[in-house]
Amino acid sequence: MAERGHLSPPTKHLCCRPGYGSGCRPGQRVASTGLSSGALCAGSSAAAAAAAAAAAAAAAAAAAAAAAAALGLLPLGKTQSPDSLLDIAARKVAEKWPFQRVEERFERIPEPVQRRIVYWSFPRSEREICMYSSFNTGAEDPAITLGGATAGTAPGGGADTAAAENRLPFRRGIALLDGGFVDNVLQVGFHLSGTVMEPAVQSEPETVCSVAISFDRCKITSVTCSCGNKDIFYCAHVVALSLYRIRKPDQVKLHLPISETLFQMNRDQLQKFVQYLITAHHTEVLPTAQKLADEILSQNSEINQVHGAPDPTAGASIDDENCWHLDEEQVQEQVKLFLSHGGYQGSGKQLNLLFSKVREMLKMRDSNGARMLMLITEQFMADPRLSHWRQQGNAMTDKYRQLWDELGALWMCIVLNPHCKLEQKASWLKQLKKWNSVDVCPWEDGNHGNELSNLTNALPQGANANQDSSNRHHRTVFTRAIEACNLHWQDSHLQHIISGDLYTNCCYHDNNENSLFDSQGWPLWHEHVPTACARVDALRSHGYPREALRLAIAIVNTLRRQQQKQLEMFQAQKKELLHKGVTSVTNLEGWVGHPLDPISTLFSSLMEACRVDDESFHGFSDFMENVGQCKSLEYQHLPAHKFLEGESYLTLAVEVALIGLGQQRIMPDGLYAQEKVCRNEEQLISKLQEIELDDTLVKIFRKQAAFLLEAGPYSGLGEVIHRESVPMHTFAKYLFTSLLHHDAELAYKTALRAMRLLVLESTAPSGDMSHPHHIASVVPNRYPHWFTLSHIESQQCELASTMLTAAKGDVRRLETVLESIQKNIHSSSHIFKLAQDAFKIATLMGSLPDITLLKVSLELGLQVMRMTLSTLNWRRREMVRWLVTCAAEIGAYALDSIMQNWFTLFTPAEATSIVATTVISNSTIVRLHLDCHQQEKLASSARTLALQCAMKDPQNCALSALTLCEKDHIAFETAYQIVLDAATTSMSYSQLFTIARYMEHHGYPMRAYKLATLAITHLNLSYNQDTHPAINDVLWACALSHSLGKNELAAVIPLVVKSVKCATVLSDILRRCTLTTPGMVGLHGRRNSGKIMSLDKAPLRQLLDATIGAYINTTHSRLTHISPRHYSEFIEFLSKARETFLMAHDGHIQFTQFIDNLKQIYKGKKKLMMLVRERFG
């Protein structure tokens, strides 16, 4: 009689008793309108027999006790006072039959029998109470209350975990019960009521909550509490009252349904009862009482057309569904709320907890699991973001996408329920198809808008073998569940596998591909692997762990046999395949990263059997002792008893994980599918790393590593595989570290084989070979869209780094690893990282440097230099500096080597400014303790390098070459000549000015003068470039010429006049030249006597005329586009111009004429001309 929280509990019409009227129909009731949950409601013939026995049992208590003992029905650990036959029968009836059926089956039921049925109808297990009042049973992780004060709190340890756990409704309910806060408990028929006091806290006073619970067939069907709790789960007060009834049943005052009590009253008693009831509650019930009285007195009223009267305490009707109370409205509201948060505030975690609750319900075989998932799915489908993402062409977030994956997997579990009724499955199929047809329904691979054929789809199986491949990209998250509705459990071979441990056939010798047994007679199960594993998940999810385990073992056995067959097939074709060197054979569907996650399902099923004993594996034992306790996971080699000799669940789990991780499969299309492959692989490896390896498991690792290396295109570690196969770097790193201390040769062989990244290698010619079932040919050399390539390359780098670390001190291994890195890694940044890693490992503090590893580091660094020499890389300077440091750590000969081979490693600028400069620096000499001969050898190599670089790139290397050659006269002269040769063609004025200043600084003023004049010829300074960076260089060049003498100044002024058109710069040069006599400071600092040069004669006259002309031109240019805000600035400019004009003997006249011309030409600019007149007349 489970109700939706917003509906009133259904009422039951009182069965008419003898004396009430012959027209009354026994058992007339109001049918429930609740959604059918598929729960079994009908009683069995055994239940009918039990009910018959109950009716007669009152007179046979002694015989019942004897019978109970004989039948082994005594409770565990109970040695005295066995249950009576009445209690045994009443308990069975209370579990299976609605009370209406009991009434219809027997005309008169003795009161003691009714009492025992009512007594046993209340739930007897606390596990269900906990399930409906917290997120899990508490056996593993602390549950978090949905929507409560601790929502979103991650499980932790210590005081925080205990505090969060104590806030759970179930824990709080226990505390209220233990504190004695439950009172006034009364059971009337199938209705329990009581009060629970909430103790006062700091901010809130003490409150008393009234609680009412209805129940039927050991399930709570409705709850009401005055606390006003708005949550999916029961509040602490409901928990406290329920546990009170379970733990203290004998302290609860029990009455038969109220209709039975009324039946015993005469007319006067009934009238008194009604009047007292109205008097006690007249403010609440008086209007209703008067309304009912009026209807009863009216012969034609509807109430008089129905015989009998309702009784809310009289139990369930035949048509009432039998399932636990679930507040549907709250489920919908909470899911809607979490979806609206968009993954923030821990909403993703809360939704995952809801999914876990669905699985928990399924495991308890509670029909509310499917019902709850239906409500969740409806809210997911109504999420407005779906249509927004579809319209915008955007992908949903990764966490949200994972929630949809879990949703699809849960529906797969539900439709594969082995005991699901056909009509219920048909109902689910109809609903799934409805959702599937909605335009915004997410696609399975997460690629909205991808019109390419989806290579991630499963190979066609069974009835779907002929489906149109062009439609495969439209598979939604519900497609697999829809297809699973066509699966069944009636196969006799499957039934034998899951029903017992002794199903073998030692005489079975059929060795074909689809044989039912292996060579030892153990059963095999040939089915599409993800589908078969989905069956395992369904069995586990619906509370059939033993059956799931048996099927899992059969599947693992089948995979091992398939692996052996593939090895044999490859061996037969090995010569041909190796000759071709390429294959297009591949698995289109990988097991790791698959939507159904088959390998993790098998692994989890087998590992679960490793860490629990038989009793707890069968069910829920010692519940209260386990609540809230977090047990450490210690995996043991529990034998796969009665099945595979010498095998354990642990070895099977590890082996199937290795088989799945090593499976060759093509990289799927789409970012999400590719990320899922990487994520699931890392998750599975993380689980494997929790297992401590022993000798038995090491044998499994050796066996599988050998298989994977020899299995050709059927293994991800095969010798020849498809170009777009999912790389094995992460898996191989785990294999390497696991095998290294047990079988180093095999460990290195595996890791080295996995280093390849074929998709980045050159396009290979197409090739093919015959392929078996589950293997398909893919168009070779299809351009790959590997969105996770950067992650894959980083994993490849991690594998290489792990091998380098392990190989320290082993010259042969290091050479092999180095060769593999150079061959397979195509990213310069990752090779540089490896070089740095090798350098760190080789130079660890507290130990002598490992020269071999240092050489490996240097060789990798040299490869990086060659790879990045002609490409742009923002880390290039860092790489060059690091390489010099690495070479210095090895010794002087390494430094000399990189300088002699600089042209293959560095640009000329890098070689001179970084490499050679660092090599001959004092710090390097001191660090390496170099003698004079070694210093000279390095210096000679540096000078040779400098001259070569200057010849190749004089613009960037000339100055560095001069600096490096300072101590060698011949080399220095050679470098200078290189500069002169390049000055007229390939060098800029800024480079020439820099070198000229260098020459002056080092005592070569004439060379500086020559280079400066060459620089001026390359310069072009326009009238408005008064802030040009070369102005200081021009002023310096003129000052240098002036200091050298009149001839040098006379030679440079024409060049300046030709190259510089800026009036302010020219006037500055003119003013400086008139301050001192040319040649005042000679070549050797000797003071010269002489007169100041005249402005009326060359060369200053030419400079003066050019300056005046520049002012005139600049003035006209400015006035063309001048604005009022620049008027004052312009007047100041004219003032400077006047100063220059006045330097000429007729300058005053020239300036006056210039001003007059301005007034005439620009008379339209009245305000400006007024300012000109005010300042200049």
Secondary structure as GFF3:
##gff-version 3
##sequence-region A 1 1177
A	DSSP	alpha_helix	45	56	.	.	.	ID=ss1
A	DSSP	three_ten_helix	57	59	.	.	.	ID=ss2
A	DSSP	alpha_helix	61	70	.	.	.	ID=ss3
A	DSSP	alpha_helix	85	96	.	.	.	ID=ss4
A	DSSP	alpha_helix	99	105	.	.	.	ID=ss5
A	DSSP	alpha_helix	111	120	.	.	.	ID=ss6
A	DSSP	alpha_helix	126	131	.	.	.	ID=ss7
A	DSSP	alpha_helix	158	166	.	.	.	ID=ss8
A	DSSP	alpha_helix	169	178	.	.	.	ID=ss9
A	DSSP	beta_strand	182	188	.	.	.	ID=ss10
A	DSSP	beta_strand	191	198	.	.	.	ID=ss11
A	DSSP	beta_strand	207	216	.	.	.	ID=ss12
A	DSSP	beta_strand	219	225	.	.	.	ID=ss13
A	DSSP	alpha_helix	236	247	.	.	.	ID=ss14
A	DSSP	three_ten_helix	249	251	.	.	.	ID=ss15
A	DSSP	beta_strand	253	255	.	.	.	ID=ss16
A	DSSP	alpha_helix	258	263	.	.	.	ID=ss17
A	DSSP	alpha_helix	267	280	.	.	.	ID=ss18
A	DSSP	alpha_helix	282	297	.	.	.	ID=ss19
A	DSSP	three_ten_helix	302	305	.	.	.	ID=ss20
A	DSSP	alpha_helix	328	340	.	.	.	ID=ss21
A	DSSP	alpha_helix	347	363	.	.	.	ID=ss22
A	DSSP	alpha_helix	368	381	.	.	.	ID=ss23
A	DSSP	alpha_helix	384	392	.	.	.	ID=ss24
A	DSSP	alpha_helix	398	415	.	.	.	ID=ss25
A	DSSP	alpha_helix	422	436	.	.	.	ID=ss26
A	DSSP	three_ten_helix	462	464	.	.	.	ID=ss27
A	DSSP	three_ten_helix	469	474	.	.	.	ID=ss28
A	DSSP	alpha_helix	479	484	.	.	.	ID=ss29
A	DSSP	alpha_helix	492	499	.	.	.	ID=ss30
A	DSSP	alpha_helix	529	541	.	.	.	ID=ss31
A	DSSP	alpha_helix	545	580	.	.	.	ID=ss32
A	DSSP	beta_strand	585	586	.	.	.	ID=ss33
A	DSSP	alpha_helix	598	610	.	.	.	ID=ss34
A	DSSP	alpha_helix	614	618	.	.	.	ID=ss35
A	DSSP	alpha_helix	623	626	.	.	.	ID=ss36
A	DSSP	alpha_helix	649	662	.	.	.	ID=ss37
A	DSSP	alpha_helix	671	689	.	.	.	ID=ss38
A	DSSP	alpha_helix	695	710	.	.	.	ID=ss39
A	DSSP	three_ten_helix	712	714	.	.	.	ID=ss40
A	DSSP	alpha_helix	729	739	.	.	.	ID=ss41
A	DSSP	alpha_helix	744	754	.	.	.	ID=ss42
A	DSSP	three_ten_helix	758	760	.	.	.	ID=ss43
A	DSSP	beta_strand	776	777	.	.	.	ID=ss44
A	DSSP	alpha_helix	789	806	.	.	.	ID=ss45
A	DSSP	alpha_helix	811	824	.	.	.	ID=ss46
A	DSSP	alpha_helix	828	842	.	.	.	ID=ss47
A	DSSP	alpha_helix	851	868	.	.	.	ID=ss48
A	DSSP	alpha_helix	876	890	.	.	.	ID=ss49
A	DSSP	alpha_helix	892	900	.	.	.	ID=ss50
A	DSSP	three_ten_helix	902	904	.	.	.	ID=ss51
A	DSSP	alpha_helix	908	910	.	.	.	ID=ss52
A	DSSP	pi_helix	911	916	.	.	.	ID=ss53
A	DSSP	alpha_helix	917	919	.	.	.	ID=ss54
A	DSSP	alpha_helix	922	928	.	.	.	ID=ss55
A	DSSP	alpha_helix	932	952	.	.	.	ID=ss56
A	DSSP	alpha_helix	954	964	.	.	.	ID=ss57
A	DSSP	alpha_helix	969	983	.	.	.	ID=ss58
A	DSSP	alpha_helix	989	1001	.	.	.	ID=ss59
A	DSSP	alpha_helix	1005	1017	.	.	.	ID=ss60
A	DSSP	alpha_helix	1031	1044	.	.	.	ID=ss61
A	DSSP	alpha_helix	1046	1059	.	.	.	ID=ss62
A	DSSP	alpha_helix	1063	1073	.	.	.	ID=ss63
A	DSSP	alpha_helix	1100	1120	.	.	.	ID=ss64
A	DSSP	three_ten_helix	1124	1126	.	.	.	ID=ss65
A	DSSP	alpha_helix	1127	1141	.	.	.	ID=ss66
A	DSSP	alpha_helix	1147	1161	.	.	.	ID=ss67
A	DSSP	alpha_helix	1166	1176	.	.	.	ID=ss68
###
